[in-house]
């Protein structure tokens, strides 16, 4: 059964979603996509918890997620990107979601 990972990054008050997304598009997206595949979606919040970005990722299983995330963590290019982006992040969270039988994301 596939799983969907929702990752949320709440940014510091000195960074905006536009700042984060610009750096991600320029330096993080290609490296991350090589290991994880393309994201299902990438979003900036408009209501609720503000100054945050949310991404959705699809994996075939928990084990698939572990293997792909380990590949990403071992990338020197990803580690260089993290050194630049981490100061922009105040808090981060993630949830693993199991799509319902009728979900288009199964």
C-alpha positions as CSV (number, residue, x, y, z in Angstrom):
1,X,0.0,0.0,0.0
2,X,1.3,3.4,-0.9
3,X,1.9,6.1,1.7
4,X,1.9,9.9,1.4
5,X,4.2,12.0,3.5
6,X,3.2,15.5,4.4
7,X,6.1,17.7,5.5
8,X,5.6,21.1,6.9
9,X,8.3,23.8,7.5
10,X,7.4,26.8,9.5
11,X,9.8,29.5,8.7
12,X,11.6,32.1,10.9
13,X,10.2,35.6,10.9
14,X,13.2,36.7,8.8
15,X,12.4,34.3,6.0
16,X,9.3,34.2,3.7
17,X,7.8,31.3,1.8
18,X,9.0,33.1,-1.4
19,X,12.6,33.1,-0.1
20,X,12.4,29.5,0.8
21,X,10.8,28.4,-2.4
22,X,13.3,30.4,-4.5
23,X,16.3,28.6,-2.8
24,X,14.5,25.3,-3.0
25,X,13.8,25.6,-6.7
26,X,17.3,26.8,-7.5
27,X,19.3,24.3,-5.4
28,X,17.1,21.7,-3.7
29,X,14.4,20.5,-6.1
30,X,16.6,18.7,-8.6
31,X,18.7,17.0,-5.9
32,X,15.7,15.9,-3.9
33,X,13.8,14.7,-6.9
34,X,16.7,12.5,-8.0
35,X,16.4,10.6,-4.7
36,X,12.7,10.8,-3.9
37,X,11.0,11.4,-7.3
38,X,8.9,14.4,-8.0
39,X,6.8,15.8,-5.2
40,X,3.0,15.4,-5.4
41,X,2.7,19.0,-4.5
42,X,4.5,22.0,-2.9
43,X,2.5,24.7,-1.2
44,X,2.7,28.0,0.8
45,X,0.1,28.4,3.5
46,X,-2.5,31.2,3.2
47,X,-4.5,30.6,6.4
48,X,-3.9,28.8,9.7
49,X,-0.3,28.5,10.5
50,X,1.3,31.2,8.4
51,X,4.8,31.6,7.0
52,X,5.0,27.9,6.3
53,X,5.5,25.6,3.3
54,X,4.0,22.1,2.9
55,X,5.1,19.3,0.6
56,X,3.5,16.0,-0.3
57,X,5.5,12.9,-1.3
58,X,4.4,9.5,-2.4
59,X,6.2,6.2,-1.5
60,X,5.3,2.7,-2.3
61,X,5.8,1.6,1.3
62,X,7.5,2.7,4.6
63,X,10.6,0.7,3.5
64,X,10.6,2.5,0.1
65,X,10.5,5.8,2.0
66,X,13.4,4.8,4.3
67,X,15.6,3.7,1.3
68,X,14.9,6.9,-0.7
69,X,15.4,9.2,2.3
70,X,18.7,7.5,3.1
71,X,19.8,8.0,-0.5
72,X,18.9,11.7,-0.2
73,X,20.7,12.1,3.2
74,X,23.9,10.6,1.6
75,X,24.0,13.2,-1.1
76,X,26.8,15.9,-0.7
77,X,24.7,18.3,-2.8
78,X,21.7,17.8,-0.5
79,X,23.9,18.4,2.6
80,X,25.2,21.7,1.0
81,X,21.6,22.8,0.4
82,X,20.5,22.0,3.9
83,X,23.3,24.2,5.3
84,X,21.7,27.1,3.5
85,X,18.1,26.4,4.1
86,X,18.1,25.2,7.8
87,X,18.6,28.7,9.2
88,X,15.3,29.7,7.4
89,X,13.3,27.0,9.3
90,X,11.8,27.6,12.8
91,X,10.0,24.2,13.2
92,X,9.3,21.2,11.0
93,X,6.9,18.3,11.2
94,X,5.9,15.4,9.1
95,X,3.0,12.9,8.9
96,X,2.7,9.6,7.1
97,X,-0.7,9.3,5.6
98,X,-2.5,6.2,4.3
99,X,-4.7,7.1,1.3
100,X,-8.4,5.9,1.5
101,X,-9.5,3.2,-0.9
102,X,-11.2,5.9,-3.1
103,X,-8.4,8.4,-3.0
104,X,-6.9,9.5,-6.4
105,X,-3.5,9.4,-4.7
106,X,-3.5,5.7,-4.1
